[in-house]
Amino acid sequence: MEKLRAWCESCRGQVEPRCLLGTAVGYIRNQWVRLSRFLEYAAMDLTNNETTLTTCHKMGIDPRAYLRDTLRRLLAGEKDLSVLLPESYAARVAAVTAKAEAATTAVAA
């Protein structure tokens, strides 16, 4: 992936942006974070064909809870895409669960 990214950067200024190759390189550069996300999360497939709901299922996330949380955040004005992604939601849920488990353990002790 780093070789692909380096190649795309090397094409910058050498390829007409409106030709087919220039359009493809521009897309890769503009969507790099989304295209490379699968490297950070092994449960994600290298495809853009799956829906958000399928991603939630693969990550063990309740899709309805994820959508409720995402819509609540959007309505509150959230603009950072990374905060709205299923993997960010999963991390927040895991943190809340771990905190609750720690509190329960502390009370029992």
C-alpha positions as CSV (number, residue, x, y, z in Angstrom):
1,M,0.0,0.0,0.0
2,E,2.9,2.4,0.7
3,K,4.3,1.7,-2.7
4,L,0.9,2.4,-4.2
5,R,0.7,5.7,-2.3
6,A,4.2,6.7,-3.3
7,W,3.5,5.9,-6.9
8,C,0.3,8.0,-6.8
9,E,2.2,10.9,-5.3
10,S,4.9,10.6,-8.0
11,C,2.2,10.8,-10.6
12,R,1.1,14.2,-9.2
13,G,2.1,16.8,-11.7
14,Q,3.1,14.2,-14.4
15,V,-0.4,13.1,-15.3
16,E,-3.2,15.2,-16.6
17,P,-5.8,15.3,-13.8
18,R,-8.8,14.9,-16.1
19,C,-7.5,11.9,-18.1
20,L,-8.6,8.4,-16.9
21,L,-5.3,7.7,-15.1
22,G,-5.3,11.2,-13.5
23,T,-8.9,10.7,-12.3
24,A,-8.0,7.3,-10.8
25,V,-4.9,8.7,-9.1
26,G,-6.9,11.6,-7.8
27,Y,-9.5,9.3,-6.4
28,I,-6.8,7.2,-4.6
29,R,-5.2,10.2,-3.2
30,N,-8.5,11.8,-2.0
31,Q,-9.8,8.6,-0.5
32,W,-6.6,7.2,0.9
33,V,-7.7,7.0,4.5
34,R,-10.9,5.1,3.6
35,L,-9.0,2.9,1.1
36,S,-6.3,1.9,3.6
37,R,-8.7,1.5,6.6
38,F,-8.7,-2.3,6.1
39,L,-5.0,-2.4,7.2
40,E,-6.0,-1.2,10.7
41,Y,-9.0,-3.5,11.1
42,A,-8.6,-7.1,10.1
43,A,-12.4,-7.7,10.1
44,M,-12.8,-5.4,7.2
45,D,-12.8,-6.7,3.7
46,L,-10.8,-4.9,1.0
47,T,-13.9,-3.8,-0.9
48,N,-16.2,-0.9,-1.1
49,N,-19.2,-3.1,-2.0
50,E,-20.3,-3.9,1.5
51,T,-22.7,-1.7,3.3
52,T,-22.2,-0.1,6.6
53,L,-24.7,-2.6,8.1
54,T,-22.6,-5.6,6.8
55,T,-19.5,-4.0,8.3
56,C,-21.3,-3.7,11.7
57,H,-22.3,-7.4,11.5
58,K,-18.7,-8.4,10.7
59,M,-17.4,-6.3,13.6
60,G,-20.0,-7.7,16.0
61,I,-21.7,-4.3,16.4
62,D,-25.4,-3.9,16.8
63,P,-26.3,-2.0,13.5
64,R,-29.3,-0.3,15.0
65,A,-27.3,1.0,18.0
66,Y,-24.5,2.1,15.7
67,L,-27.0,4.0,13.5
68,R,-28.7,5.6,16.5
69,D,-25.4,6.8,17.8
70,T,-24.2,8.0,14.4
71,L,-27.4,9.9,13.7
72,R,-27.3,11.5,17.2
73,R,-23.7,12.6,16.6
74,L,-24.6,14.0,13.1
75,L,-27.5,15.9,14.5
76,A,-25.2,17.3,17.2
77,G,-23.0,18.7,14.5
78,E,-20.2,16.1,14.3
79,K,-18.1,16.7,11.1
80,D,-15.2,14.3,11.7
81,L,-15.8,11.2,9.6
82,S,-13.4,9.1,11.7
83,V,-15.6,9.6,14.7
84,L,-18.6,8.3,12.8
85,L,-17.1,5.1,11.4
86,P,-18.2,1.7,12.8
87,E,-14.7,1.0,14.2
88,S,-14.8,4.2,16.2
89,Y,-18.2,3.3,17.6
90,A,-16.9,-0.2,18.5
91,A,-14.0,1.3,20.4
92,R,-16.3,3.6,22.3
93,V,-18.6,0.7,23.2
94,A,-15.6,-1.4,24.3
95,A,-14.3,1.4,26.5
96,V,-17.7,1.9,28.2
97,T,-18.0,-1.9,28.7
98,A,-14.5,-2.1,30.2
99,K,-15.3,0.8,32.6
100,A,-18.5,-0.8,33.7
101,E,-16.8,-4.1,34.3
102,A,-14.1,-2.4,36.3
103,A,-16.6,-0.6,38.4
104,T,-18.5,-3.9,39.0
105,T,-15.3,-5.6,40.0
106,A,-14.4,-2.8,42.4
107,V,-17.8,-2.9,44.1
108,A,-17.6,-6.7,44.5
109,A,-14.2,-6.5,46.1
